[in-house]
């Protein structure tokens, strides 16, 4: 319940419910059951919504007290203290801002200082071995997590990732979000920082955009104004084709990373859409929080993060597929697994599964139930 309170509190803050979010986070802190790193994260979120500099500084110090090596807390405290100093002379070169290593950093509200001192090529990778051909990915975390598209990784759970200067590593798919055409890949590689993102949560109409592939090809287009009601994560563009299968980072005219290219198109046009970096960061936060709370296994079939697999069972509780570790092992019914698969639920008479239904479709076979085909538990 403690972890759930923290998760719900963060979700409430992201939705703009400041008072409710702060209340839930304080409940989680009062329980005394959070690990040191999660306590630091909780205090960072409380600091983010605090307007009083003294109290904000106190929250940062609490975060450092919980986790002394938390670089994000150190950087934010340093920025807070330096903001109270006299301004630097105009001739001083701005310092590059690198996003911290701590998970669950608030996204849209954090100040980003632009600098051209980073090398984009160091942050972009080639994704090889996917079912649709080579694609591009880019680092979204200093500890070696890349973002690319679900289309690039397909149903693979591991691929080859080629870094700048030709070094090749094995990449393990951590999680996919098909609704965003997004996937995260982990490689054994550390970064000093990641690409700076803009302070605004949306791309302005007609803003110039540049999509960059691993090969260094740059394609230019613009944000495309549209009268359609779009979810905030989508960036409508005037791109009509890509040099690879997707995953290219998108930059604005100030060299800020604003999102990632997909191969999704409109219903009535061939214009492509990008996924905004804010949505990518929030999905990354969810992934990292899930990993902190309990062991999970990636399901290549649905892109989910299987709790049942993390507990050592063979099937994904979301789609019913056999998970990669169990593909070549003998499988048999295990009574202890029933709580993960909700076997006491309604039965689908199309496939006989009792895994449950989502949006009117069976989670096992994906088909809608026929009238009168559900049997009681």
Kinemage of the C-alpha trace (Angstrom):
@kinemage 1
@onewidth
@group {chain A} dominant
@subgroup {mainchain}
@vectorlist {calphas} color= white
{ca unk a 1} P 0.000 0.000 0.000
{ca unk a 2} L 2.942 2.312 0.708
{ca unk a 3} L 4.279 2.007 -2.838
{ca unk a 4} L 0.764 2.390 -4.211
{ca unk a 5} L 0.314 5.645 -2.296
{ca unk a 6} L 3.536 6.981 -3.767
{ca unk a 7} L 2.525 5.919 -7.271
{ca unk a 8} L -0.946 7.455 -6.933
{ca unk a 9} L 0.543 10.647 -5.506
{ca unk a 10} L 2.904 11.078 -8.428
{ca unk a 11} L 0.095 10.363 -10.886
{ca unk a 12} L -2.063 13.001 -9.185
{ca unk a 13} L 0.735 15.589 -9.403
{ca unk a 14} L 1.231 14.843 -13.089
{ca unk a 15} L -2.501 15.362 -13.593
{ca unk a 16} L -2.329 18.752 -11.839
{ca unk a 17} L -3.906 17.723 -8.499
{ca unk a 18} L -1.215 19.276 -6.332
{ca unk a 19} L -2.933 19.028 -2.940
{ca unk a 20} L -4.065 15.422 -3.398
{ca unk a 21} L -0.711 14.356 -4.807
{ca unk a 22} L 1.203 15.923 -1.917
{ca unk a 23} L -1.176 14.292 0.593
{ca unk a 24} L -0.628 10.807 -0.853
{ca unk a 25} L 3.151 11.233 -1.013
{ca unk a 26} L 3.257 12.342 2.632
{ca unk a 27} L 1.219 9.259 3.585
{ca unk a 28} L 3.811 7.086 1.849
{ca unk a 29} L 6.654 8.879 3.660
{ca unk a 30} L 4.938 8.590 7.061
{ca unk a 31} L 4.660 4.825 6.729
{ca unk a 32} L 8.428 4.482 7.067
{ca unk a 33} L 8.371 1.541 4.648
{ca unk a 34} L 9.834 3.242 1.578
{ca unk a 35} L 13.339 2.303 0.537
{ca unk a 36} L 15.963 5.072 0.640
{ca unk a 37} L 15.851 5.721 -3.099
{ca unk a 38} L 12.050 5.944 -3.135
{ca unk a 39} L 12.103 8.296 -0.124
{ca unk a 40} L 14.488 10.532 -2.068
{ca unk a 41} L 12.137 10.486 -5.048
{ca unk a 42} L 9.173 11.384 -2.829
{ca unk a 43} L 11.003 14.390 -1.387
{ca unk a 44} L 12.065 15.516 -4.874
{ca unk a 45} L 8.434 15.570 -5.961
{ca unk a 46} L 7.395 17.530 -2.864
{ca unk a 47} L 10.181 20.019 -3.586
{ca unk a 48} L 9.010 20.387 -7.167
{ca unk a 49} L 5.564 21.687 -6.123
{ca unk a 50} L 6.853 23.834 -3.243
{ca unk a 51} L 7.015 27.591 -3.874
{ca unk a 52} L 8.790 28.627 -0.678
{ca unk a 53} L 12.586 28.492 -1.354
{ca unk a 54} L 13.364 27.628 2.270
{ca unk a 55} L 10.988 24.671 2.343
{ca unk a 56} L 12.093 23.605 -1.135
{ca unk a 57} L 15.704 23.550 0.070
{ca unk a 58} L 14.628 21.503 3.105
{ca unk a 59} L 13.018 18.886 0.854
{ca unk a 60} L 16.178 18.641 -1.260
{ca unk a 61} L 18.236 18.153 1.910
{ca unk a 62} L 15.806 15.441 3.051
{ca unk a 63} L 16.288 13.701 -0.300
{ca unk a 64} L 20.063 13.832 0.119
{ca unk a 65} L 19.770 12.588 3.678
{ca unk a 66} L 17.777 9.579 2.435
{ca unk a 67} L 20.145 8.897 -0.471
{ca unk a 68} L 23.456 10.822 -0.183
{ca unk a 69} L 24.592 9.825 -3.709
{ca unk a 70} L 21.434 11.096 -5.423
{ca unk a 71} L 22.870 13.325 -8.150
{ca unk a 72} L 19.490 14.752 -9.134
{ca unk a 73} L 18.933 16.109 -5.621
{ca unk a 74} L 22.443 17.591 -5.601
{ca unk a 75} L 21.941 19.263 -8.983
{ca unk a 76} L 18.564 20.715 -8.050
{ca unk a 77} L 19.814 21.998 -4.719
{ca unk a 78} L 22.792 23.589 -6.466
{ca unk a 79} L 20.484 25.229 -9.024
{ca unk a 80} L 18.234 26.546 -6.253
{ca unk a 81} L 21.150 28.036 -4.372
{ca unk a 82} L 22.759 29.489 -7.491
{ca unk a 83} L 19.452 31.084 -8.521
{ca unk a 84} L 19.740 33.335 -5.472
{ca unk a 85} L 23.167 34.619 -6.560
{ca unk a 86} L 23.702 37.697 -8.760
{ca unk a 87} L 23.401 36.887 -12.507
{ca unk a 88} L 26.517 35.803 -14.373
{ca unk a 89} L 28.032 38.198 -16.905
{ca unk a 90} L 26.593 37.858 -20.407
{ca unk a 91} L 29.954 36.775 -21.769
{ca unk a 92} L 29.946 33.616 -19.664
{ca unk a 93} L 29.136 30.492 -21.660
{ca unk a 94} L 26.051 28.637 -20.431
{ca unk a 95} L 26.669 25.250 -18.880
{ca unk a 96} L 25.115 22.206 -20.476
{ca unk a 97} L 22.237 20.811 -18.504
{ca unk a 98} L 22.163 17.042 -18.144
{ca unk a 99} L 19.104 15.315 -16.788
{ca unk a 100} L 19.688 13.402 -13.577
{ca unk a 101} L 19.980 9.670 -13.014
{ca unk a 102} L 17.159 9.432 -10.508
{ca unk a 103} L 13.906 7.983 -11.762
{ca unk a 104} L 10.617 9.855 -11.633
{ca unk a 105} L 11.975 13.337 -12.247
{ca unk a 106} L 9.115 15.782 -12.857
{ca unk a 107} L 9.134 16.483 -16.578
{ca unk a 108} L 7.348 19.555 -17.844
{ca unk a 109} L 8.221 21.920 -15.019
{ca unk a 110} L 11.967 21.432 -14.756
{ca unk a 111} L 14.127 24.257 -16.133
{ca unk a 112} L 16.353 23.233 -19.020
{ca unk a 113} L 19.396 25.298 -19.989
{ca unk a 114} L 20.342 25.001 -23.630
{ca unk a 115} L 23.912 24.348 -24.733
{ca unk a 116} L 25.431 23.104 -27.949
{ca unk a 117} L 28.308 21.445 -26.085
{ca unk a 118} L 26.903 17.906 -26.405
{ca unk a 119} L 27.476 15.618 -29.390
{ca unk a 120} L 24.182 14.226 -30.711
{ca unk a 121} L 25.958 11.260 -32.339
{ca unk a 122} L 27.012 9.995 -28.897
{ca unk a 123} L 23.377 9.799 -27.827
{ca unk a 124} L 21.931 8.038 -30.899
{ca unk a 125} L 22.196 4.298 -31.626
{ca unk a 126} L 21.406 1.872 -34.434
{ca unk a 127} L 18.876 -0.865 -33.547
{ca unk a 128} L 19.657 -4.009 -35.558
{ca unk a 129} L 17.814 -7.311 -35.783
{ca unk a 130} L 14.216 -6.136 -35.571
{ca unk a 131} L 11.612 -7.719 -37.864
{ca unk a 132} L 11.058 -4.545 -39.899
{ca unk a 133} L 14.672 -3.595 -40.584
{ca unk a 134} L 17.227 -1.332 -38.879
{ca unk a 135} L 15.905 1.550 -36.801
{ca unk a 136} L 17.196 4.313 -34.581
{ca unk a 137} L 17.124 4.749 -30.808
{ca unk a 138} L 18.404 7.384 -28.402
{ca unk a 139} L 19.413 7.390 -24.742
{ca unk a 140} L 16.785 8.612 -22.288
{ca unk a 141} L 18.625 7.605 -19.125
{ca unk a 142} L 22.334 7.801 -18.225
{ca unk a 143} L 22.285 4.160 -17.071
{ca unk a 144} L 21.900 2.835 -20.617
{ca unk a 145} L 18.167 2.896 -21.420
{ca unk a 146} L 17.243 3.797 -25.003
{ca unk a 147} L 13.891 4.748 -26.484
{ca unk a 148} L 12.792 3.499 -29.884
{ca unk a 149} L 9.491 2.420 -31.441
{ca unk a 150} L 7.509 -0.743 -30.885
{ca unk a 151} L 7.567 -1.112 -34.680
{ca unk a 152} L 11.380 -1.290 -34.595
{ca unk a 153} L 11.577 -4.004 -31.887
{ca unk a 154} L 8.504 -5.945 -33.054
{ca unk a 155} L 8.120 -9.137 -31.027
{ca unk a 156} L 11.856 -9.379 -30.241
{ca unk a 157} L 13.052 -9.396 -26.649
{ca unk a 158} L 16.691 -8.718 -27.510
{ca unk a 159} L 18.424 -6.955 -30.394
{ca unk a 160} L 21.833 -5.635 -31.384
{ca unk a 161} L 22.510 -2.000 -30.515
{ca unk a 162} L 25.304 -0.274 -32.401
{ca unk a 163} L 26.711 2.816 -30.711
{ca unk a 164} L 28.658 5.684 -32.196
{ca unk a 165} L 32.029 4.576 -33.695
{ca unk a 166} L 30.655 1.070 -34.431
{ca unk a 167} L 30.662 -0.565 -30.994
{ca unk a 168} L 27.956 -3.254 -30.831
{ca unk a 169} L 26.154 -4.390 -27.665
{ca unk a 170} L 23.288 -6.725 -26.849
{ca unk a 171} L 20.143 -4.764 -26.088
{ca unk a 172} L 17.379 -6.211 -23.903
{ca unk a 173} L 13.848 -4.916 -24.422
{ca unk a 174} L 12.516 -3.795 -21.037
{ca unk a 175} L 8.975 -2.680 -21.839
{ca unk a 176} L 6.839 -1.571 -24.754
{ca unk a 177} L 3.870 0.777 -24.881
{ca unk a 178} L 2.049 -0.128 -28.121
{ca unk a 179} L -0.455 2.704 -27.619
{ca unk a 180} L 2.470 5.153 -28.026
{ca unk a 181} L 4.482 3.003 -30.481
{ca unk a 182} L 7.234 3.181 -27.858
{ca unk a 183} L 9.748 0.650 -26.518
{ca unk a 184} L 12.678 0.838 -24.089
{ca unk a 185} L 15.917 -1.105 -24.544
{ca unk a 186} L 18.653 -1.623 -21.929
{ca unk a 187} L 22.339 -1.881 -22.861
{ca unk a 188} L 25.457 -2.130 -20.715
{ca unk a 189} L 26.618 1.414 -21.351
{ca unk a 190} L 26.656 4.550 -19.234
{ca unk a 191} L 26.236 8.132 -20.392
{ca unk a 192} L 27.495 11.294 -18.719
{ca unk a 193} L 24.090 12.867 -19.326
{ca unk a 194} L 21.235 12.863 -21.803
{ca unk a 195} L 19.941 15.235 -24.440
{ca unk a 196} L 18.320 18.442 -23.108
{ca unk a 197} L 14.567 18.759 -23.480
{ca unk a 198} L 12.457 21.927 -23.796
{ca unk a 199} L 10.604 23.440 -20.840
{ca unk a 200} L 7.289 23.537 -22.745
{ca unk a 201} L 5.014 20.437 -22.800
{ca unk a 202} L 3.988 20.902 -26.456
{ca unk a 203} L 5.513 21.835 -29.812
{ca unk a 204} L 4.360 25.167 -31.218
{ca unk a 205} L 2.409 25.264 -34.482
{ca unk a 206} L 4.633 25.455 -37.590
{ca unk a 207} L 7.780 24.988 -35.472
{ca unk a 208} L 10.784 23.734 -37.515
{ca unk a 209} L 11.722 20.120 -36.755
{ca unk a 210} L 14.723 17.937 -37.567
{ca unk a 211} L 14.697 14.118 -37.365
{ca unk a 212} L 18.132 12.500 -37.003
{ca unk a 213} L 18.990 8.885 -37.834
{ca unk a 214} L 21.879 6.843 -36.476
{ca unk a 215} L 23.613 7.211 -39.858
{ca unk a 216} L 23.600 10.980 -39.380
{ca unk a 217} L 20.950 11.726 -41.988
{ca unk a 218} L 18.888 14.785 -41.094
{ca unk a 219} L 15.414 15.315 -42.447
{ca unk a 220} L 13.689 18.662 -41.988
{ca unk a 221} L 9.977 19.336 -41.623
{ca unk a 222} L 7.576 21.311 -39.435
{ca unk a 223} L 4.949 20.783 -36.799
{ca unk a 224} L 1.682 20.469 -38.681
{ca unk a 225} L -1.301 22.363 -37.221
{ca unk a 226} L -4.451 20.270 -37.270
{ca unk a 227} L -8.079 20.733 -36.293
{ca unk a 228} L -8.332 17.163 -35.107
{ca unk a 229} L -8.517 16.556 -31.364
{ca unk a 230} L -5.198 14.826 -30.654
{ca unk a 231} L -3.926 13.386 -27.392
{ca unk a 232} L -1.099 15.509 -25.992
{ca unk a 233} L 1.551 12.838 -26.620
{ca unk a 234} L 1.303 13.105 -30.417
{ca unk a 235} L 3.250 15.588 -32.548
{ca unk a 236} L 1.681 16.037 -36.003
{ca unk a 237} L 4.454 16.704 -38.536
{ca unk a 238} L 4.924 17.329 -42.251
{ca unk a 239} L 7.297 14.337 -42.539
{ca unk a 240} L 6.028 11.879 -45.139
{ca unk a 241} L 8.854 9.332 -45.071
{ca unk a 242} L 11.796 8.261 -42.938
{ca unk a 243} L 15.261 7.013 -43.789
{ca unk a 244} L 14.790 3.945 -41.531
{ca unk a 245} L 12.055 2.117 -39.623
{ca unk a 246} L 11.624 4.842 -36.987
{ca unk a 247} L 12.791 5.815 -33.529
{ca unk a 248} L 14.614 8.922 -34.816
{ca unk a 249} L 14.954 11.683 -32.204
{ca unk a 250} L 13.231 14.945 -33.181
{ca unk a 251} L 14.888 18.287 -32.418
{ca unk a 252} L 13.483 21.806 -32.570
{ca unk a 253} L 15.235 24.889 -33.903
{ca unk a 254} L 17.047 25.359 -30.568
{ca unk a 255} L 18.434 21.788 -30.629
{ca unk a 256} L 16.147 20.635 -27.823
{ca unk a 257} L 14.948 17.023 -27.977
{ca unk a 258} L 11.167 17.286 -28.413
{ca unk a 259} L 10.196 13.720 -29.281
{ca unk a 260} L 10.642 10.612 -31.414
{ca unk a 261} L 9.462 9.758 -34.929
{ca unk a 262} L 7.056 6.888 -35.513
{ca unk a 263} L 5.629 5.480 -38.724
{ca unk a 264} L 2.070 6.265 -37.654
{ca unk a 265} L 0.140 8.250 -40.251
{ca unk a 266} L -3.166 10.092 -40.383
{ca unk a 267} L -6.336 8.434 -41.627
{ca unk a 268} L -6.596 10.692 -44.656
{ca unk a 269} L -2.963 11.624 -45.309
{ca unk a 270} L 0.537 10.158 -45.295
{ca unk a 271} L 1.917 12.683 -42.810
{ca unk a 272} L 3.803 10.980 -39.979
{ca unk a 273} L 3.431 11.538 -36.245
{ca unk a 274} L 6.000 11.838 -33.492
{ca unk a 275} L 5.683 10.987 -29.786
{ca unk a 276} L 6.395 13.904 -27.435
{ca unk a 277} L 9.342 13.564 -25.056
{ca unk a 278} L 7.086 14.268 -22.057
{ca unk a 279} L 5.088 11.093 -22.794
{ca unk a 280} L 8.322 9.136 -23.259
{ca unk a 281} L 9.687 10.356 -19.944
{ca unk a 282} L 6.482 9.505 -18.101
{ca unk a 283} L 6.478 5.974 -19.521
{ca unk a 284} L 10.103 5.624 -18.416
{ca unk a 285} L 9.149 6.736 -14.911
{ca unk a 286} L 6.393 4.104 -14.808
{ca unk a 287} L 8.809 1.416 -15.987
{ca unk a 288} L 11.388 2.324 -13.348
{ca unk a 289} L 8.817 2.455 -10.570
{ca unk a 290} L 7.474 -0.981 -11.554
{ca unk a 291} L 11.017 -2.364 -11.517
{ca unk a 292} L 11.610 -0.915 -8.040
{ca unk a 293} L 8.465 -2.456 -6.604
{ca unk a 294} L 8.763 -6.078 -7.768
{ca unk a 295} L 10.442 -8.363 -10.297
{ca unk a 296} L 8.828 -8.381 -13.741
{ca unk a 297} L 9.479 -10.052 -17.105
{ca unk a 298} L 9.032 -8.426 -20.512
{ca unk a 299} L 6.382 -10.034 -22.699
{ca unk a 300} L 7.328 -9.576 -26.379
{ca unk a 301} L 3.812 -10.506 -27.527
{ca unk a 302} L 1.943 -7.615 -25.905
{ca unk a 303} L 4.817 -5.403 -24.715
{ca unk a 304} L 3.698 -5.715 -21.105
{ca unk a 305} L 5.649 -6.012 -17.879
{ca unk a 306} L 4.559 -9.379 -16.489
{ca unk a 307} L 4.319 -9.800 -12.726
{ca unk a 308} L 3.567 -13.484 -13.207
{ca unk a 309} L 6.796 -13.902 -15.167
{ca unk a 310} L 8.721 -12.097 -12.452
{ca unk a 311} L 7.349 -14.611 -9.960
{ca unk a 312} L 8.658 -17.459 -12.112
{ca unk a 313} L 5.478 -18.503 -13.929
{ca unk a 314} L 5.289 -19.277 -17.623
{ca unk a 315} L 2.473 -17.154 -19.033
{ca unk a 316} L 1.851 -13.434 -19.383
{ca unk a 317} L -1.183 -12.433 -17.327
{ca unk a 318} L -2.159 -9.747 -19.850
{ca unk a 319} L -2.177 -11.682 -23.138
{ca unk a 320} L -1.656 -15.313 -22.122
{ca unk a 321} L 1.500 -15.784 -24.219
{ca unk a 322} L 4.383 -17.980 -23.123
{ca unk a 323} L 7.119 -15.751 -21.721
{ca unk a 324} L 10.677 -16.002 -23.133
{ca unk a 325} L 12.274 -17.794 -20.121
{ca unk a 326} L 9.659 -20.558 -20.375
{ca unk a 327} L 9.678 -21.114 -24.139
{ca unk a 328} L 11.893 -24.215 -24.006
{ca unk a 329} L 10.844 -25.531 -20.605
{ca unk a 330} L 8.151 -28.073 -19.712
{ca unk a 331} L 4.988 -26.257 -18.607
{ca unk a 332} L 2.236 -27.548 -16.352
{ca unk a 333} L -0.543 -26.059 -14.184
{ca unk a 334} L 0.706 -24.502 -10.951
{ca unk a 335} L -1.934 -23.743 -8.284
{ca unk a 336} L 0.133 -20.862 -6.864
{ca unk a 337} L -0.116 -19.039 -10.190
{ca unk a 338} L -3.900 -18.736 -10.110
{ca unk a 339} L -3.870 -15.392 -8.289
{ca unk a 340} L -1.896 -13.853 -11.190
{ca unk a 341} L -4.181 -15.181 -13.882
{ca unk a 342} L -7.553 -14.523 -12.247
{ca unk a 343} L -8.647 -18.062 -13.045
{ca unk a 344} L -11.798 -17.592 -11.010
{ca unk a 345} L -13.100 -14.932 -13.399
{ca unk a 346} L -15.630 -15.148 -16.216
{ca unk a 347} L -14.837 -17.621 -18.978
{ca unk a 348} L -14.545 -16.748 -22.666
{ca unk a 349} L -16.433 -19.390 -24.624
{ca unk a 350} L -14.429 -18.622 -27.754
{ca unk a 351} L -11.124 -19.853 -26.312
{ca unk a 352} L -12.084 -21.127 -22.851
{ca unk a 353} L -9.750 -18.752 -20.991
{ca unk a 354} L -10.595 -17.130 -17.670
{ca unk a 355} L -7.913 -14.451 -17.831
{ca unk a 356} L -10.449 -11.622 -17.935
{ca unk a 357} L -11.679 -8.988 -20.367
{ca unk a 358} L -10.492 -5.508 -21.245
{ca unk a 359} L -12.551 -3.061 -23.310
{ca unk a 360} L -14.933 -5.853 -24.174
{ca unk a 361} L -12.296 -8.257 -25.517
{ca unk a 362} L -10.824 -11.423 -24.072
{ca unk a 363} L -7.247 -10.919 -22.893
{ca unk a 364} L -6.301 -14.369 -24.214
{ca unk a 365} L -7.760 -14.492 -27.735
{ca unk a 366} L -8.534 -10.805 -28.262
{ca unk a 367} L -12.073 -11.475 -29.475
{ca unk a 368} L -15.278 -9.870 -28.178
{ca unk a 369} L -17.581 -12.244 -26.263
{ca unk a 370} L -20.658 -13.566 -28.001
{ca unk a 371} L -24.010 -12.964 -26.350
{ca unk a 372} L -24.457 -15.439 -23.561
{ca unk a 373} L -20.949 -16.878 -23.834
{ca unk a 374} L -19.712 -15.790 -20.409
{ca unk a 375} L -20.060 -18.290 -17.634
{ca unk a 376} L -19.946 -17.343 -13.960
{ca unk a 377} L -16.941 -18.370 -11.862
